Amino acid sequence: GVHVLVTYIQRYDGLSWEDILYLDDNTNTTRARDASGIYTARGRKEIRMLTNALGAIRNSSHSTADVCQSFYMHGLVDLLMWRLVHYSTTNSNGGSVLPDASKPWREACFRTAGSLINLAEKCPDVAIKLASNRKIIYVLLETWGGTNAITVNNENSKKSLRGLPLLHLGLAAVLNAAAETTALEGGLDDIMFQVLEKEKERKKVAQRREEERKLRMKKATLATNTDRSECRSIL
């Protein structure tokens, strides 16, 4: 199954999202783009099929570590990284972001990024590979936490980080690989550092709440046992 999925993705290697949408209905060439901007029927179908294949990969990446390692060994990570790096857009802060909702390939990009995050969770080789590319990390951060996750460090950045979801284990593996190795040239920037620090704070709060919950349960159990002992002595 892994080989089949990777081979299918390789069909589109070297073709941009728009190139795929302009594939000629009768040949394997890309049709010349005109002012109308109308995609070919085949191109629209190919994008749907590619999006479905990426969905299958994302679902498979939830599987075992062996499956994730197999995807890596078959070269899938390089194919997906190339597609995200070369065809992501740039925001006002200079960071790479996913295409907007007007692009027919936006969902395919989400599934591509989601697949990489899942693979990184169970395959250290993938985490280190992704950690070496700053553009990829930004795209993965936005996939996980939206635009708030890639806000440049300023007065409102800490406030915006409060609304972020739990840090995905795969993304945590990527950020930690960037922090603990020399994979990422220049190391972590403020945004990446803040995301990791926020997660550390969240874990401390969760651990404290769990300890408090256990203490309350212990006190409640002791109180119950005391009441039972008093009832027995009365009887």
N, C-alpha and C positions, 0 to 999 in steps of 0.2 A: 503493500500500500504506500509506503513512504516513497519508494522509487517512482511509482506512477505519478504521485502528486508533484514531486520535484521535476519530473520530466515535463509535466504539463506547464508548470511555471516557466521552464526553460524555453518553451515555445515563443514566449514574448520577450526573451532577453534581447536588449538593444532597442526595443520599441518603447517609446513614451506612451503615456496613457492616451494622449490625443492621436498618436500614430495608430494605435489599436482601433480607436473609434473611426478612423478614416480608411480602414482596410477595405480594399475594393471587393465588391460582391463576387466577382468572377475570377480574380487572380489573388496571389499572395503579396501583392504590392500595396503600398499606401497611396490612396488617391490624393491628387493635388487639392489643397484646401482653397476654397473660394470664399467670397465675401458673405455668402449665405450662412456659412458655419453649420450646415446641416450634416450630421454624421451619417455614415452608411448603415444600412440595415444589418449587414454583417458585423460592422464595428460595434453597434449597440449590443448585439447578441454576444460577441466575444467578450465585451466588458462584463456582461452578466455572468457568463461562464467563468471568467477569471475571478470575479468576486465570489462566486460559489466555491471555487477551488480553494481560495484563500480562507473561506469560512471552514472548509473541511480540515485545512491545515491547522487553523486556530483550535478547532475542537480536538484534533489529534494531539496537539501540543499539551493538552491537559493530561495526557497519558503518562506512561512510565518514563523514567530517566533514559532507559535504553532506546525508546522511540525518539526522544528528543535528541539524543546523541547521534542516532542514525540520520535524522534530518540534517544535523550539522555536518556529518561526514559526507553526505550527498551534495553538499554545497548550497543548501537552501538559504542559509543565513546571508551569504554573500549576494545572492540574487535579490532577496528582500531588502537588504540594506541599500543596494544600488538603486532600487526603485524608489525608496523613500528619500534618500539623500539627493538624488538628481532631480526629483520631481516634487519636492516639498516647496513651499513658498517661504518668504522671509517677512517677519513682522517689523514694526517700527523700531524695535529694539535690536534688530539684527539677528534674532533667533529664528531657527527653522520651525515652521508650524505646518499643520495639516491644511490641505486645500479647503476653501470655504464650501458652503452647501450648494453653490451654483455648479460645482464641478461633478460630473457624472461618476467620477472615480473616487469620490470622497469616502464612501463606504468601504471600497477596496483598500484604501489607505489605512482606515481604522483597523480592518481585519489583518492587514500586514503588520502593523505596529503591535496589535494584540498578540499575534502569533510570536513575534520576537520576544515580547515580555514573558509569555508563558514558557518559551524555550529556555530563556535565561534562568528561570526559576530552578529548573532541574538539570541544567547542563552548564557547568562552570566555564567551559570553553566558549559557549555563546555569550555568557555574561562578560567575559574578558574582551571578546571581539567587539561587542557593542560599546563597551566602556572606552574603547579607543577612538570613538568618533563623537565629537561634541554635538554635531548636527543631529545625529541619531538620538542622542540622549534627550535633546530638547523636544524632538518629535514624540518620544516615548513619554516624557513628562506631561506634555499636553494631552496625549491620549489617555493618560491615567487621571489627571486632575484638572483638565481644561485650561483655559487661559490664565487662571489664577496661579497655576503651577509654574508658569514661566514669566511671572512679573519681575521686572528688574528690581533689585534691592532699593527700597526707598521707605518713606515713612509709613506707607500703607501695606508694604509687602508682608509683614508679620501678621497683620490683621487678615489679609487675604488668604494666608496659609491656614488659618483656623478652619476654613470651610472645606479643606481638602479631605478626600476619603482616606481610609487606611492605606498605607503604602503597600503596593503589591509586592509580594516576595521576589518576583522576578526583577522588578525595577530596583528594589533594594539591593539585589545581588549585583546589578549593573553599577549602581552608585558606589557600593562598597568596593567593587573591583576597581573603579576609577580612583577611589580614595586610598586604597591599600596597596596598589601596584603603580607601575609607571606607564600603564596602558594609555592613559589620557594625557596628552602633552599639555603642560601648563596646570594640570591638576583640576580639582573642583573649583567652580566659580561660586559666587555668592548664592545664586539660586539653588544650585545642587546642594551646597552646604546647608542652607536653610531647610530644605526638604528633609535631609537626614537628621538634622537637629530637632526638627519638629516631631519626627517619628520617635526619636529617643525620648522626648518629653512626654509624648502620648503613651509610650510603653511604661514610663515611670508612674504616670497617673493611673493607668490601668492596673499596674501591680499594686499600688497603694490601695486602690479601691477593692481589689481582690483580698488583700490582707485584712482590710477593715471588715469586709463581708464575712470572712472566716472567723474573725474575732467576735462579731455579733452572733454568729451561729453558735460559737463555743459558749458564749455567755448565756444564750437562750437555752442551750442544752443543759448547762449547769443549773440554771434556774428551774428547769423542768424536773431534773433529777432531785433537786432540793425539795420541791413541792411534793413529789411522790414520797420521799422519805418522811416528811412531816405527816402526810396522810396515813402512812403505815403505822407511825408511832401513835397516832391518835386512835387508830383502830385497835 
